[in-house]
Amino acid sequence: MHKDINNHFNKGDFLDNPIGSEIYNLAEKLFPICRSLTGDGVRQTLNIMREECPSLTLFEVPTGTAAFDWVVPKEWEIRDAYIKDLEGSTVLSFKDSNLHVVGYSAPFNRELSREELLKMIHTLPDKPTLIPYVTSYYKEYSGFCMAFNDVQNLNKDRYRAVIESELKDGSLTYGEILIPGKSEKEIFFSSNICHPTLANNELSGPCLSLYLAKRAIAQSRSSRYSYRFIFIPETIGSLVYMSRNLEKMKENIIAGFVVTCAGDNRSYSYLSSRRGDTLADRAAKNTLNFTHQDYKSYPYLERGSDERQYCAPGIDLPVCSLMRSKYGEYPEYHTSADNMELISPEGFEGSYALYCKVIDSLENNRTYKAVFLGEPQLGKRDLYPTVSYSGSAAGVRDMMNLLAYADGEVDLIGISDIIKVPMDELSRLAIKLESAGLLERK
């Protein structure tokens, strides 16, 4: 194993590059906005992102539009929500935290008994200081969320509960960045923009994706592949997008990733596609095996985000998920503790570097075939060191192992897995051997 690159993206390596701080600053700017499946919060978020990356194009899909077995729901607008006692003292306010209202809550304005009010309030008794994140997208409902400890202070007999919201015919908004490369074959990235103030589970994905898109734009003239980034509400967004683009997606996407939970500074996580052996799976695992061997691997059986849609039977896109802490697995998930203190510039720095490494592996992945029968003579091609030094034998061994497995069938990622040489180093060796006339590209 080439241990010199283990933990390659840990502290220090990228701290001179401010990209992590730039991504974090964007997340901080977007954090207060109340987002949901639809509505002005989503539009405001995407418009701010478009200021950062003008290549972002916005699309509106009307309420009632069919998307396979689903239909675009009504647009949700919320202006205010609160609970007050009958003396006028506020016990809960949407303006303090937009998590205080169940997402997509219908309008509500009633005086309630304490017992009636408690039936509308969601808490986390095992996390008594935190506000839970709760939604009711597809069934009309009105509700509130509070910290369990705060509910214990509701000691009046009657309260006034108000939700100033509207469910109306409107549209679902999503964003897309398409960056042409030398080939129409694409590398695909999908992230969600439908959660309110949840920093890691929500904002980290689209913020990281936007900066990966900016990198792809900067490198587009030399890129082998095209790149597609979409910013969508979870589930309904991926279904809507595929209902409009599936034929082209199936034709062109060679590898894709659901980008989420990328801003904390814990271990990395990988969740496989349904098949588990796509090019995306292979590139993700190969990179992690060389850079973060302590990563956690999850099977498709533990899916929970839009990989459910992209990998569904009949769709079968080559999409997996590459994260920091997996959604549903970290203690702050879907609570008010998933805030800006949970994510960090350093966390973004590492996730950005990891994704760049995966992208570069895909760009450099090719299939080669050895030109000569048997082992070639390296010395006469100045490929064998005339002076022995530490590491020189390993370099020769890596070249010979590459030649040994270059049979025109196994690609570089496959050879990297076999001979334990990282892709960036292996691709340089392949180019060197190709220039010497020992390898040819298939």
Residue pairs with C-beta under 8 A, 6 or more apart in sequence:
1 420
2 290
2 420
2 421
2 422
2 425
5 290
5 291
5 422
6 290
6 291
6 293
7 291
7 292
8 290
8 291
8 353
8 357
9 291
9 292
9 349
9 350
9 353
9 354
9 357
10 350
11 346
13 353
14 20
14 349
14 350
14 352
14 353
15 346
15 349
17 349
19 211
19 348
19 349
19 352
20 344
20 345
20 346
20 347
20 348
20 349
20 350
20 352
21 345
22 211
23 207
23 208
23 210
23 211
23 263
23 345
23 348
23 352
24 207
24 263
24 343
24 344
24 345
24 348
26 48
26 49
26 52
26 207
26 210
26 211
27 199
27 203
27 204
27 207
27 263
27 340
27 343
27 348
28 340
29 48
30 45
30 48
30 49
30 203
30 207
31 197
31 199
31 203
31 339
31 340
32 197
33 41
33 44
33 45
33 196
34 41
34 78
34 98
34 196
34 197
35 41
35 42
35 45
35 193
35 194
35 195
35 196
35 202
36 42
36 76
36 103
36 104
36 135
36 194
36 196
36 233
37 73
37 76
37 103
37 104
37 137
37 172
37 194
37 233
37 236
37 237
38 72
38 73
38 74
38 75
38 76
38 170
38 171
38 172
38 173
38 233
39 75
39 76
39 77
39 78
39 170
40 77
41 196
42 173
42 193
42 194
42 233
43 58
43 173
45 193
45 206
46 56
46 58
46 173
46 174
46 175
46 193
46 231
47 58
49 56
49 175
49 206
49 210
49 231
50 56
50 58
50 175
52 210
52 214
53 177
53 210
53 213
53 214
53 217
55 177
55 179
55 213
55 217
56 175
56 176
56 177
56 210
56 213
56 231
57 175
57 176
57 177
57 178
58 173
58 174
58 175
59 173
59 174
59 175
59 176
60 171
60 172
60 173
61 72
61 171
61 172
61 173
61 174
61 240
61 244
62 72
62 169
62 170
62 171
63 72
63 73
63 74
63 75
63 168
63 169
63 170
63 171
63 172
64 71
64 72
64 169
65 71
65 72
65 172
65 240
66 243
67 236
67 239
67 240
67 242
67 243
68 239
68 242
68 243
70 235
70 236
70 239
70 240
72 171
72 172
72 236
72 240
73 104
73 137
73 138
73 172
73 236
74 167
74 168
74 169
74 170
75 167
75 168
75 169
75 170
75 171
75 172
76 103
76 104
76 165
76 166
76 167
77 165
77 166
77 168
78 94
78 98
78 101
78 105
78 163
78 164
78 165
78 166
79 164
79 165
80 94
80 95
80 162
80 164
81 92
81 93
81 94
81 100
81 101
81 105
81 144
81 162
81 163
81 164
81 165
82 90
82 92
82 93
82 94
82 95
82 161
82 162
83 90
83 91
83 92
83 117
83 144
83 159
83 160
83 161
83 162
84 90
84 91
84 159
84 160
84 162
85 91
85 156
85 158
85 159
85 160
86 111
86 156
86 158
86 159
86 160
91 150
91 153
91 154
91 159
92 100
92 144
92 146
92 150
93 100
94 100
94 101
97 131
97 197
97 336
98 196
98 197
99 131
99 132
99 133
99 145
99 196
99 197
99 336
100 131
100 144
100 145
100 146
101 143
101 144
101 145
101 163
101 165
102 122
102 134
102 135
102 136
102 141
102 142
102 143
102 144
102 145
103 133
103 134
103 135
103 136
103 137
103 196
104 135
104 136
104 137
104 141
104 167
105 136
105 141
105 142
105 143
105 163
105 165
106 140
106 141
106 142
106 163
106 165
106 167
107 142
107 163
107 164
107 165
107 166
107 167
108 142
108 161
108 162
108 163
108 165
109 160
109 161
109 162
109 163
109 164
110 160
110 161
111 158
111 159
111 160
111 161
112 120
112 158
112 159
112 160
112 161
113 157
113 158
114 154
114 155
114 156
114 157
114 158
114 159
117 154
117 159
117 161
118 151
118 154
120 142
120 143
120 144
120 161
121 143
121 144
121 145
121 146
121 151
122 132
122 134
122 143
122 144
122 145
122 146
123 132
123 145
123 146
123 147
123 148
123 151
124 130
124 131
124 132
124 147
124 148
124 335
125 148
127 148
127 331
127 335
127 337
128 147
128 148
128 149
129 147
129 148
129 149
130 147
130 335
130 336
130 337
131 145
131 146
131 147
131 335
131 336
132 145
132 334
132 335
132 336
133 145
133 195
133 196
133 198
133 334
133 335
133 336
133 338
134 143
134 145
136 143
137 236
140 167
142 163
144 161
147 336
172 233
172 236
172 237
172 240
174 193
174 230
174 231
174 232
174 233
174 237
174 240
174 241
175 193
175 230
175 231
175 232
176 228
176 229
176 230
176 231
177 213
177 217
177 227
177 228
177 229
177 230
178 226
178 227
178 228
178 229
179 213
179 216
179 217
179 220
179 223
179 226
179 227
179 228
179 229
180 220
180 226
181 220
181 223
181 224
181 225
181 226
181 227
182 223
182 224
182 225
183 224
183 225
183 226
184 226
184 252
185 225
185 226
185 252
185 253
185 254
186 225
186 226
186 227
186 228
186 252
186 253
186 254
187 225
187 226
187 227
187 228
187 253
187 254
187 255
187 256
187 359
187 362
188 227
188 228
188 229
188 230
188 249
188 253
188 255
188 256
188 257
188 317
188 319
189 209
189 212
189 213
189 227
189 228
189 229
189 230
189 256
189 257
189 259
190 229
190 230
190 232
190 238
190 256
190 257
190 258
190 259
190 306
190 310
190 319
191 205
191 206
191 208
191 209
191 229
191 230
191 231
191 232
191 258
191 259
191 260
192 202
192 205
192 206
192 231
192 232
192 233
192 234
192 237
192 260
192 305
192 306
193 202
193 206
193 231
193 232
193 233
194 202
194 232
194 233
194 234
194 237
195 201
195 202
195 234
196 202
197 336
197 339
198 334
198 338
199 263
199 338
199 339
199 340
199 342
199 343
200 261
200 262
200 263
200 264
200 324
200 325
200 330
200 332
200 338
200 342
200 343
201 260
201 261
201 327
201 333
201 334
201 338
202 338
203 263
203 343
204 260
204 261
204 262
204 263
204 264
204 324
204 343
204 347
204 348
204 351
205 258
205 259
205 260
205 261
205 262
206 231
206 259
207 263
207 348
208 259
208 262
208 263
208 348
208 351
208 352
208 355
209 229
209 231
209 259
210 229
210 231
211 352
212 229
212 259
212 352
212 355
212 356
212 359
213 227
213 229
215 356
216 223
216 227
216 229
216 359
220 227
223 363
224 363
225 254
225 362
225 363
226 252
228 253
230 237
230 241
232 238
232 240
232 241
232 306
234 305
234 306
235 306
235 308
235 309
237 306
238 306
238 309
238 310
239 309
242 249
242 309
242 310
242 315
246 315
249 317
250 315
250 316
250 317
253 317
253 318
253 319
254 279
254 318
254 362
255 278
255 279
255 280
255 283
255 318
255 319
255 362
256 280
256 310
256 317
256 318
256 319
256 320
257 280
257 284
257 319
257 320
257 321
257 322
257 355
257 358
258 305
258 306
258 307
258 310
258 319
258 320
258 321
258 322
259 322
259 355
260 305
260 321
260 323
260 327
261 269
261 323
261 324
261 325
261 326
261 327
261 330
262 323
262 324
262 347
262 348
262 351
263 324
263 342
263 343
263 344
263 347
263 348
263 351
264 324
264 325
264 330
264 342
264 343
264 344
264 347
265 324
265 344
265 346
265 347
265 350
266 324
266 325
266 330
267 292
267 294
267 295
267 296
267 324
267 325
268 288
268 292
268 295
268 296
268 322
268 323
268 324
268 354
269 295
269 296
269 297
269 298
269 321
269 322
269 323
269 324
269 325
269 326
269 329
270 284
270 285
270 288
270 295
270 296
270 297
270 298
270 320
270 321
270 322
270 323
271 297
271 298
271 299
271 300
271 302
271 303
271 307
271 320
271 321
271 323
271 326
272 281
272 297
272 298
272 299
272 300
272 320
273 280
273 281
273 300
273 307
273 310
273 311
273 318
273 319
273 320
274 300
274 307
274 311
274 312
274 313
274 316
275 281
275 311
275 316
275 318
276 299
276 300
278 318
278 319
278 320
279 318
279 362
279 365
279 413
280 318
280 319
280 320
281 318
281 320
282 413
282 414
282 417
283 358
283 361
283 362
283 365
283 413
284 320
284 322
284 358
285 297
286 361
286 413
286 416
286 417
286 423
287 354
287 357
287 358
287 361
287 423
288 295
288 354
289 417
290 422
290 423
291 354
291 357
292 354
296 326
298 326
300 307
300 311
302 326
303 311
303 321
304 327
304 328
305 321
305 327
307 319
307 320
307 321
309 315
310 317
310 319
311 317
311 319
322 354
322 355
322 358
324 347
324 350
324 351
327 333
331 337
332 338
332 339
332 342
357 424
360 423
360 424
361 413
361 423
361 424
364 412
364 423
364 424
364 427
365 411
365 412
365 413
365 423
365 427
366 411
366 412
366 427
366 430
366 441
366 442
367 408
367 409
367 410
367 411
367 412
367 441
367 442
368 402
368 406
368 408
368 412
368 430
368 433
368 434
368 439
368 440
368 441
368 442
369 406
369 407
369 408
369 439
369 440
369 442
370 376
370 403
370 404
370 406
370 407
370 438
370 439
371 437
371 438
371 439
371 440
372 438
375 400
375 403
376 403
376 438
378 384
378 396
378 399
378 400
379 386
381 436
381 437
381 438
383 396
383 399
383 432
383 433
383 436
384 396
385 392
385 395
385 396
398 419
398 421
398 425
398 426
398 429
399 429
399 432
399 433
401 415
401 418
401 419
401 421
402 415
402 419
402 421
402 426
402 429
402 430
402 433
402 439
403 433
403 438
403 439
405 414
405 415
405 418
405 419
406 415
406 430
406 439
408 442
410 418
412 423
412 426
412 427
412 430
413 423
415 421
415 426
416 422
416 423
416 426
419 426
421 429
430 439
433 439
434 440
434 441
